[in-house]
């Protein structure tokens, strides 16, 4: 079972609670964490070494950024909680030999061992499986990227998927020439910021749907009896800082994240 996350110099420590959770399941896994610079990667490696991983294999490295790889001038994001680092997931098939993986955003928390069931789930023909949202593709394009010039690439106005947790098959991406599609999107974007989730939804409009419990998003709380991954989605709903979710169904998962994070603080100097 292979997991992948990419983090920047500010958020690198927030993904580490998932490693503690995975270790608790005592199952074999690989976790590839890519930092956006060598200093970030070294910070992660130092802390992971102190944790004494027994069951998993943690791989920490850097890969060239998406913008450098495609020679694209970075445009500032339209939304403060989105970092350009998320775009770097697109270059994973180019610079690594990972064939298939479960992507985890930095603001996620695995909550039960059902996450390992994703290993046996197939993606679509184009290589993606994810949890659908209630946002249409047209609205998603306009909200995230304000690039109406891309609307005609939408074959339908069906529901989009949230890319914070998804399965990606690199071999299928490559066979469908997804790099060519990405280049096409940016050539038509007229300088507008395009985020990775918009590109993924435009690329694979027939993605395989995952059950909602694999990506329970806090900004639109839907009670799920046994969530497998809680996604602290939305700028005001992160478990770090002064989040707005002070009560309700997912409060216990915020407290769980805080418990793991405080445990990590015992191993290294982390802001608490």
C-alpha positions in Angstrom: 0.0 0.0 0.0 1.6 3.3 -1.1 0.7 6.7 0.2 2.0 10.0 -1.2 2.0 13.6 0.2 3.8 16.7 -0.9 4.3 19.5 1.5 6.0 22.9 1.7 8.3 24.4 4.3 5.4 25.6 6.4 3.1 22.6 6.4 5.5 19.7 6.5 4.9 18.9 10.1 1.1 18.7 9.7 1.2 15.5 7.6 3.1 13.5 10.2 0.2 12.5 12.4 -0.9 10.2 9.6 2.3 8.3 10.1 1.6 7.7 13.7 -1.9 6.5 12.8 -0.6 4.1 10.1 2.0 2.7 12.5 -0.8 1.9 15.0 -2.4 -0.4 12.4 0.7 -2.6 12.3 0.4 -3.1 8.6 2.9 -2.9 5.8 2.9 0.4 3.9 5.0 2.9 2.0 4.7 6.6 2.6 6.4 8.9 0.1 6.7 12.5 1.4 8.1 15.0 -1.0 9.3 18.4 0.4 9.6 21.4 -1.9 13.2 21.9 -0.9 16.0 19.9 0.7 15.8 21.7 4.0 12.2 20.7 4.4 13.0 17.2 3.4 15.7 17.1 6.1 13.4 18.4 8.8 10.9 15.6 8.0 13.6 12.9 7.8 15.0 14.0 11.2 11.7 13.7 13.0 10.7 10.4 11.3 14.0 8.9 12.3 13.2 9.8 16.0 9.8 8.2 15.7 11.3 4.7 15.2 9.1 3.4 12.4 8.6 -0.3 12.6 5.9 -1.3 10.1 6.2 1.2 7.3 8.8 2.4 4.9 9.0 6.2 4.9 10.6 7.8 1.8 11.5 11.5 2.0 12.8 13.3 -1.0 12.5 16.4 -3.2 11.3 16.5 -6.8 11.5 19.4 -9.2 8.5 21.7 -9.0 5.7 21.6 -11.5 6.3 25.2 -12.6 10.0 24.5 -13.3 9.2 21.3 -15.1 6.7 22.8 -17.4 8.5 26.2 -17.6 5.4 28.0 -16.5 5.4 31.3 -14.7 3.8 30.9 -11.4 0.6 32.9 -10.9 -0.5 33.7 -7.3 -3.4 31.6 -6.1 -6.9 33.0 -5.8 -7.4 31.3 -2.5 -5.1 31.8 0.5 -5.4 28.3 1.8 -4.1 26.7 -1.4 -0.4 26.5 -1.9 1.3 26.1 -5.3 3.1 23.0 -4.0 -0.1 20.9 -4.6 0.7 21.2 -8.3 3.8 19.2 -7.9 1.8 16.0 -7.7 1.6 16.1 -11.5 5.4 15.4 -11.9 5.4 12.3 -9.7 5.1 9.9 -12.6 7.9 11.8 -14.4 10.5 11.7 -11.6 9.7 8.6 -9.6 8.9 4.9 -10.3 5.7 4.9 -8.2 3.0 3.1 -10.2 -0.1 3.7 -8.1 -0.7 5.6 -4.9 -3.2 7.1 -2.5 -2.8 10.8 -2.4 -3.2 12.5 1.0 -3.4 16.3 1.5 -1.5 17.7 4.4 -4.8 18.5 6.1 -6.1 15.0 6.4 -6.2 12.4 9.2 -6.6 8.7 8.7 -9.1 7.4 11.3 -9.4 3.6 10.7 -7.7 0.7 8.9 -10.3 0.7 6.1 -7.8 3.0 4.3 -6.0 -0.2 3.3 -9.0 -1.3 1.3 -8.1 1.4 -1.3 -5.3 -0.8 -2.5 -7.7 -3.1 -4.2 -9.9 -0.4 -5.8 -9.5 0.3 -9.5 -9.3 3.7 -10.9 -11.0 4.9 -14.1 -9.5 4.3 -17.5 -7.7 7.6 -17.2 -6.3 6.8 -13.8 -8.3 8.5 -11.0 -10.7 7.4 -8.3 -12.0 10.0 -5.8 -15.0 11.1 -3.7 -17.5 13.2 -5.5 -18.6 16.6 -4.3 -21.9 18.5 -4.8 -20.1 21.2 -6.9 -20.6 21.1 -10.7 -17.6 21.2 -13.0 -18.6 24.6 -14.4 -18.9 26.1 -10.9 -15.6 24.5 -9.9 -13.7 26.0 -12.8 -15.0 29.5 -12.2 -14.6 29.4 -8.4 -11.1 28.1 -8.2 -9.5 29.5 -11.3 -11.8 32.2 -12.6 -10.9 30.9 -16.1 -14.1 30.7 -18.0 -12.0 30.1 -21.2 -11.7 26.5 -20.0 -15.4 25.9 -19.7 -15.7 24.4 -23.2 -13.3 21.6 -22.1 -16.0 20.3 -19.8 -17.8 17.5 -21.6 -20.6 17.7 -19.1 -21.6 19.7 -16.0 -21.5 16.7 -13.7 -20.3 16.7 -10.1 -16.6 17.2 -9.5 -14.4 15.2 -7.1 -12.3 16.6 -4.2 -8.6 15.8 -4.8 -7.5 15.9 -1.2 -7.8 12.1 -1.0 -7.7 10.1 -4.3 -6.2 7.1 -5.9 -3.9 7.9 -8.9 -2.6 5.3 -11.3 0.6 6.7 -12.9 0.7 4.2 -15.8 -2.8 5.1 -16.9 -2.0 8.8 -16.7 1.0 8.4 -18.9 -0.8 6.2 -21.4 -3.5 8.9 -21.7 -0.9 11.7 -22.3 -2.0 13.7 -19.4 1.1 15.9 -19.7 -0.2 17.0 -23.1 -3.5 17.8 -21.5 -1.9 19.9 -18.8 0.0 21.9 -21.3 -3.2 22.5 -23.3 -4.9 23.8 -20.2 -2.2 26.3 -19.4 -1.9 27.5 -23.0 -5.6 28.4 -22.9 -5.7 29.8 -19.4 -4.7 33.4 -20.5 -2.6 33.9 -17.3 -5.3 32.9 -14.9 -4.3 30.8 -11.9 -5.2 27.1 -12.5 -5.1 24.8 -9.5 -4.4 21.0 -9.5 -8.0 20.1 -8.6 -9.4 21.9 -11.6 -7.0 20.2 -14.0 -7.7 16.8 -12.5 -11.4 17.2 -12.9 -11.1 18.4 -16.4 -8.7 15.6 -17.3 -10.8 12.8 -15.9 -14.5 13.6 -16.1 -15.4 9.9 -15.8 -13.4 9.1 -12.6 -14.3 6.2 -10.5 -16.3 7.3 -7.4 -15.1 6.3 -4.0 -17.4 6.1 -1.0 -17.8 9.3 1.0 -16.1 7.9 4.1 -12.7 8.1 2.4 -12.9 11.9 2.3 -15.1 13.4 5.0 -14.7 17.2 4.5 -15.2 19.4 7.5 -16.2 22.6 5.6 -19.4 20.8 4.5 -19.9 18.4 7.4 -21.9 15.3 6.5 -22.2 12.8 9.3 -20.6 9.5 8.3 -20.9 6.6 10.7 -17.4 5.4 10.4 -15.2 7.9 8.5 -11.9 6.5 7.2 -10.3 9.8 6.4 -11.2 13.2 7.8 -10.2 16.1 5.6 -9.9 19.4 7.3 -11.0 21.2 4.2 -11.6 24.9 3.9 -9.4 27.8 5.0 -11.1 28.2 8.4 -11.2 24.5 9.3 -7.6 23.5 9.7 -6.8 21.8 13.0 -3.8 24.1 13.5 -4.5 27.7 14.5 -7.8 29.2 15.4 -10.2 26.9 13.5 -13.9 27.6 13.6 -15.1 24.1 14.1 -15.5 24.2 17.9 -18.4 21.7 18.2 -20.3 19.2 16.2 -19.7 15.7 14.7 -16.0 16.1 13.7 -14.9 17.8 16.9 -13.5 14.4 18.2 -11.4 14.1 15.1 -9.9 17.6 15.7 -9.0 16.5 19.2 -7.5 13.3 17.8 -5.3 15.2 15.4 -4.2 17.5 18.2 -3.3 14.5 20.4 -1.1 13.0 17.6 0.5 16.4 17.0 1.3 17.0 20.6 2.8 13.5 20.7 5.1 14.6 17.9 6.0 17.6 19.8 7.6 15.3 22.4 10.1 14.2 19.7 11.0 17.5 18.2 10.6 21.2 18.6 7.2 21.9 17.0 4.9 24.9 17.6 1.9 23.8 19.7 
